[in-house]
């Protein structure tokens, strides 16, 4: 089970506090069982709110497989791979980065 996000904790906690105060003021109860029912209802409402806060999209890590929708690429769209025997170390070297003069820093 994933950990709750800061938004889930904040919304759930705020819901519990606000709903408890509102229900206690509206019901004007001072008896123990009434307070227990109100606090239980407020906790349930806070849990419901925390669980319905949308979770952020998880970013893929390097080397992680693509989701099925992205992995389903038609065979015609994928270029033919070069034979492994013809690849050299020079072919795998990345291009040099642009000089610093081409990208001035603005202050």
DACOR-V62473 format. One record per residue. SS is DSSP state (2 for helix, 1 for strand, 0 for the rest). PHI is phi as a letter, one per 20 degrees, with the letter a starting at -180 (NA if undefined). PSI is psi in whole degrees, 0 to 359 (* if undefined). Layout:
ss | phi | psi
SS | PHI | PSI
SS | PHI | PSI
This chain:
ss | phi | psi
0 | NA | 131
0 | f | 154
0 | f | 149
0 | f | 145
0 | e | 170
2 | f | 323
2 | f | 319
2 | f | 316
2 | f | 318
2 | f | 311
2 | f | 317
2 | f | 315
2 | f | 316
2 | f | 322
2 | f | 317
2 | f | 312
2 | f | 309
2 | f | 316
2 | f | 326
2 | f | 312
2 | f | 315
2 | f | 314
2 | f | 323
2 | f | 320
2 | f | 320
2 | f | 323
2 | e | 338
0 | l | 37
0 | e | 148
0 | c | 1
0 | e | 148
2 | g | 311
2 | f | 324
2 | f | 319
2 | f | 321
2 | f | 319
2 | f | 317
2 | f | 316
2 | f | 324
2 | f | 318
2 | f | 321
2 | f | 320
2 | f | 319
2 | f | 319
2 | f | 318
2 | f | 320
2 | f | 318
2 | f | 316
2 | f | 316
2 | f | 325
2 | f | 338
2 | e | 354
0 | f | 128
0 | f | 138
0 | f | 145
0 | f | 152
0 | f | 136
0 | e | 129
0 | e | 141
0 | f | 141
0 | e | 162
0 | f | 132
0 | n | 357
0 | e | 144
0 | f | 147
0 | f | 152
0 | f | 162
2 | g | 324
2 | f | 322
2 | e | 332
2 | f | 339
0 | e | 80
0 | d | 132
0 | g | 148
2 | f | 329
2 | f | 334
2 | e | 343
0 | e | 123
0 | f | 153
0 | f | 137
0 | f | 145
0 | f | 148
0 | f | 144
2 | f | 334
2 | f | 334
2 | e | 355
0 | e | 140
0 | c | 170
0 | f | 327
2 | f | 330
2 | f | 337
2 | e | 358
0 | f | 130
0 | f | 159
0 | f | 150
0 | f | 151
0 | f | 158
0 | f | 149
0 | f | 156
2 | f | 334
2 | f | 334
2 | f | 338
0 | c | 81
0 | f | 150
0 | e | 126
0 | e | 131
0 | d | *
